[in-house]
């Protein structure tokens, strides 16, 4: 995916528009133009836009009149390759376990360190996306290594500056 289009499509789904805006700004500051970030204030509008090109979804567990776990399951049924990070105020371990059972990549509790946790997970997903593209496309090992280095150096410089 990353090698084909050079950018990752990331959705933020949170009914708290302020939280979504802050998270979007934080991710933009860390990843720059390597991410195309779209925000949605409901699971319904997110689902209407999920395609095979949706790489990452950061999904609030509690949405107005919607169940984040159900939205997660529907995202995975539309595109099983989409990585979903649940982002919630809910500290209940049972909720986290259920999210993992339904295919979540991670469950991040909203606290003072949550943006750092989301950034690390997005970075891991981006790195794994490169590896997956190499396997799918049969790219020569040296070219894959070179592209990975370029991607990581780009992310590093974006993060530092």
KEKE-3310 file (N, C-alpha, C; in steps of 0.2 Angstrom, whole numbers, plus 5000, padded with zeros to 4 digits):
npx = (5004:5009:5020:5014:5006:5012:5007:4998:4981:4972:4959:4950:4939:4928:4916:4918:4923:4933:4943:4946:4951:4962:4970:4971:4979:4991:4995:4997:5008:5018:5019:5017:5015:5015:5003:4986:4974:4958:4943:4929:4913:4905:4901:4894:4896:4909:4910:4903:4913:4924:4936:4945:4956:4958:4969:4972:4962:4957:4947:4935:4928:4916:4903:4891:4875:4880:4889:4906:4912:4904:4905:4919:4919:4912:4920:4931:4924:4922:4935:4947:4960:4962:4969:4964:4963:4958:4951:4949:4940:4936:4942:4940:4945:4939:4932:4943:4948:4937:4938:4950:4947:4938:4946:4954:4969:4975:4972:4969:4969:4962:4972:4985:4996:4992:4992:5005:5006:4997:5004:5016:5010:5004:5016:5022:5012:5014:5027:5025:5016:5024:5032:5023:5019:5030:5031:5019:5020:5032:5045:5062:5074:5084:5079:5067:5073:5079:5068:5061:5071:5071:5058:5058:5068:5062:5050:5057:5064:5052:5047:5057:5058)
npy = (4994:5007:5008:5009:5020:5030:5037:5035:5032:5038:5038:5047:5044:5051:5058:5069:5083:5092:5084:5076:5085:5090:5078:5075:5086:5084:5071:5076:5085:5076:5067:5073:5075:5061:5055:5055:5062:5060:5066:5060:5062:5052:5035:5030:5039:5037:5023:5024:5029:5020:5010:4999:5006:5011:5013:5015:5017:5027:5024:5030:5023:5025:5032:5044:5037:5025:5010:5008:4995:4988:4996:4994:4981:4981:4989:4980:4970:4977:4980:4970:4972:4985:4993:4995:5006:5007:5020:5027:5033:5023:5012:4999:4983:4972:4978:4981:4969:4963:4972:4968:4955:4957:4962:4974:4983:4989:4996:5011:5020:5036:5048:5057:5052:5047:5052:5050:5036:5033:5038:5031:5018:5021:5023:5010:5003:5009:5005:4991:4991:4993:4982:4972:4976:4973:4959:4956:4961:4956:4963:4967:4963:4972:4984:4985:4987:4999:5008:5007:5013:5026:5029:5029:5038:5049:5050:5052:5064:5073:5071:5076:5089)
npz = (5000:5005:4996:4984:4984:4991:5002:5017:5021:5033:5045:5057:5070:5080:5091:5098:5093:5095:5101:5090:5082:5088:5089:5075:5072:5079:5074:5061:5063:5067:5056:5044:5027:5024:5028:5024:5032:5037:5046:5055:5063:5066:5067:5056:5045:5044:5040:5027:5020:5020:5011:5001:5001:5013:5026:5040:5055:5068:5081:5091:5106:5112:5104:5099:5101:5095:5094:5096:5095:5086:5075:5072:5069:5057:5049:5048:5041:5029:5024:5028:5029:5035:5048:5064:5077:5093:5103:5118:5132:5140:5152:5155:5155:5149:5139:5131:5128:5121:5110:5104:5100:5090:5081:5082:5082:5092:5108:5115:5129:5133:5139:5147:5140:5128:5115:5111:5112:5101:5091:5090:5087:5075:5068:5068:5061:5048:5045:5045:5034:5023:5023:5021:5008:5001:5002:4995:4982:4978:4977:4974:4987:4990:4985:4993:5005:5004:5001:5013:5021:5016:5019:5033:5037:5032:5040:5052:5050:5049:5061:5070:5065)
capx = (5000:5013:5024:5010:5003:5017:5004:4993:4974:4970:4953:4949:4932:4927:4911:4921:4926:4939:4948:4948:4955:4969:4973:4973:4985:4996:4997:5000:5014:5023:5020:5017:5012:5014:4997:4980:4969:4951:4940:4922:4910:4900:4903:4890:4899:4916:4908:4901:4919:4929:4937:4951:4962:4958:4974:4971:4956:4957:4940:4932:4924:4909:4901:4884:4870:4883:4894:4912:4914:4901:4909:4925:4917:4909:4926:4935:4921:4923:4942:4950:4967:4962:4971:4960:4966:4952:4954:4943:4940:4934:4948:4938:4949:4934:4931:4949:4948:4932:4940:4955:4944:4935:4951:4958:4976:4977:4966:4973:4965:4963:4976:4991:5001:4988:4994:5012:5004:4994:5009:5020:5006:5004:5023:5023:5008:5017:5033:5023:5013:5030:5034:5017:5019:5036:5029:5013:5023:5038:5050:5068:5076:5088:5074:5063:5077:5080:5062:5060:5075:5069:5052:5059:5071:5057:5046:5062:5064:5046:5046:5062:5057)
capy = (5000:5013:5009:5010:5027:5034:5040:5031:5035:5037:5041:5048:5044:5053:5062:5075:5087:5095:5079:5074:5091:5090:5072:5076:5091:5080:5067:5080:5087:5070:5063:5077:5073:5054:5053:5058:5062:5063:5065:5059:5063:5047:5029:5029:5042:5033:5017:5026:5031:5015:5007:4995:5010:5014:5010:5015:5020:5028:5024:5031:5017:5028:5037:5046:5032:5020:5006:5007:4988:4986:5000:4991:4975:4983:4991:4974:4967:4980:4980:4966:4975:4991:4993:4999:5008:5010:5026:5028:5035:5017:5009:4992:4978:4968:4981:4981:4962:4962:4975:4964:4949:4959:4964:4980:4983:4992:4999:5016:5024:5043:5051:5062:5049:5043:5054:5047:5029:5032:5040:5025:5013:5023:5022:5003:5001:5011:5001:4985:4991:4993:4975:4969:4978:4970:4952:4955:4964:4953:4968:4964:4964:4979:4990:4986:4990:5006:5011:5007:5018:5032:5031:5030:5044:5055:5051:5054:5072:5076:5071:5081:5096)
capz = (5000:5005:4990:4978:4984:4995:5008:5021:5022:5040:5047:5064:5071:5086:5091:5101:5087:5098:5102:5084:5079:5092:5087:5068:5071:5082:5069:5055:5065:5067:5050:5038:5021:5023:5030:5022:5037:5037:5052:5055:5070:5068:5064:5050:5040:5042:5036:5021:5016:5021:5005:5001:5002:5020:5029:5047:5058:5075:5082:5098:5108:5114:5099:5100:5099:5091:5097:5093:5093:5080:5069:5071:5065:5050:5046:5046:5035:5022:5022:5033:5030:5038:5055:5068:5084:5097:5106:5122:5139:5144:5155:5156:5152:5146:5133:5127:5125:5115:5104:5101:5097:5084:5076:5084:5082:5099:5112:5118:5134:5132:5145:5145:5135:5123:5108:5110:5110:5095:5086:5090:5084:5067:5065:5067:5055:5042:5044:5043:5028:5019:5023:5017:5001:4998:5001:4990:4976:4976:4976:4976:4994:4991:4984:4998:5011:5002:5002:5020:5024:5014:5023:5040:5037:5031:5046:5057:5049:5050:5068:5073:5063)
cpx = (5004:5017:5020:5008:5007:5013:4999:4987:4973:4964:4953:4942:4930:4921:4913:4925:4933:4944:4950:4952:4962:4973:4976:4979:4991:4999:5000:5007:5020:5024:5019:5013:5012:5008:4991:4975:4963:4947:4932:4919:4905:4903:4900:4894:4906:4914:4906:4908:4925:4929:4943:4957:4962:4963:4973:4965:4957:4950:4939:4928:4917:4908:4893:4879:4873:4888:4900:4914:4911:4903:4915:4924:4915:4915:4930:4931:4921:4930:4946:4957:4968:4964:4967:4963:4960:4955:4948:4945:4939:4941:4946:4942:4945:4933:4937:4949:4943:4934:4945:4952:4940:4940:4955:4965:4979:4971:4970:4968:4967:4966:4981:4996:4998:4990:5001:5011:5001:5000:5014:5016:5006:5011:5024:5018:5011:5023:5030:5019:5018:5032:5029:5017:5024:5034:5024:5016:5029:5044:5057:5070:5079:5083:5070:5067:5078:5074:5060:5064:5073:5062:5053:5063:5066:5053:5051:5062:5058:5045:5050:5060:5050)
cpy = (5006:5014:5011:5018:5032:5037:5035:5035:5033:5041:5041:5048:5045:5059:5069:5078:5090:5090:5077:5079:5090:5084:5072:5081:5088:5075:5070:5082:5082:5067:5067:5075:5065:5051:5058:5057:5064:5061:5064:5060:5057:5041:5028:5033:5039:5027:5019:5028:5026:5011:5002:4999:5014:5010:5009:5019:5021:5029:5025:5025:5019:5033:5038:5040:5027:5016:5005:5000:4986:4990:4996:4985:4976:4985:4985:4970:4970:4979:4976:4969:4981:4990:4998:5000:5011:5015:5028:5030:5028:5013:5001:4987:4973:4971:4981:4974:4961:4966:4971:4958:4951:4962:4970:4978:4985:4995:5004:5020:5031:5046:5055:5059:5046:5045:5051:5039:5028:5034:5034:5019:5014:5021:5015:5001:5003:5007:4994:4985:4991:4986:4971:4970:4974:4962:4951:4957:4960:4958:4965:4967:4971:4985:4991:4989:4997:5010:5012:5012:5025:5034:5032:5036:5050:5056:5054:5062:5075:5076:5076:5088:5098)
cpz = (5000:4999:4984:4978:4988:5001:5011:5022:5029:5042:5055:5065:5078:5086:5095:5096:5089:5099:5095:5081:5082:5089:5080:5068:5074:5077:5063:5057:5065:5060:5044:5033:5020:5025:5027:5028:5036:5043:5051:5062:5071:5064:5057:5044:5038:5038:5029:5016:5017:5014:5006:5002:5009:5024:5037:5049:5065:5077:5089:5100:5109:5108:5101:5097:5094:5095:5093:5091:5087:5074:5067:5067:5058:5046:5043:5041:5029:5020:5028:5034:5034:5045:5059:5075:5088:5102:5111:5129:5143:5146:5156:5152:5147:5139:5128:5124:5120:5109:5100:5097:5091:5079:5077:5084:5089:5102:5117:5123:5133:5139:5142:5140:5129:5116:5106:5108:5103:5089:5085:5086:5076:5064:5064:5061:5049:5040:5042:5036:5022:5018:5020:5010:4997:4997:4995:4983:4973:4974:4978:4983:4995:4990:4990:5004:5010:5003:5009:5023:5023:5018:5030:5041:5036:5037:5052:5056:5051:5058:5072:5071:5063)
residu = (UNK:UNK:UNK:UNK:UNK:UNK:UNK:UNK:UNK:UNK:UNK:UNK:UNK:UNK:UNK:UNK:UNK:UNK:UNK:UNK:UNK:UNK:UNK:UNK:UNK:UNK:UNK:UNK:UNK:UNK:UNK:UNK:UNK:UNK:UNK:UNK:UNK:UNK:UNK:UNK:UNK:UNK:UNK:UNK:UNK:UNK:UNK:UNK:UNK:UNK:UNK:UNK:UNK:UNK:UNK:UNK:UNK:UNK:UNK:UNK:UNK:UNK:UNK:UNK:UNK:UNK:UNK:UNK:UNK:UNK:UNK:UNK:UNK:UNK:UNK:UNK:UNK:UNK:UNK:UNK:UNK:UNK:UNK:UNK:UNK:UNK:UNK:UNK:UNK:UNK:UNK:UNK:UNK:UNK:UNK:UNK:UNK:UNK:UNK:UNK:UNK:UNK:UNK:UNK:UNK:UNK:UNK:UNK:UNK:UNK:UNK:UNK:UNK:UNK:UNK:UNK:UNK:UNK:UNK:UNK:UNK:UNK:UNK:UNK:UNK:UNK:UNK:UNK:UNK:UNK:UNK:UNK:UNK:UNK:UNK:UNK:UNK:UNK:UNK:UNK:UNK:UNK:UNK:UNK:UNK:UNK:UNK:UNK:UNK:UNK:UNK:UNK:UNK:UNK:UNK:UNK:UNK:UNK:UNK:UNK:UNK)
# end
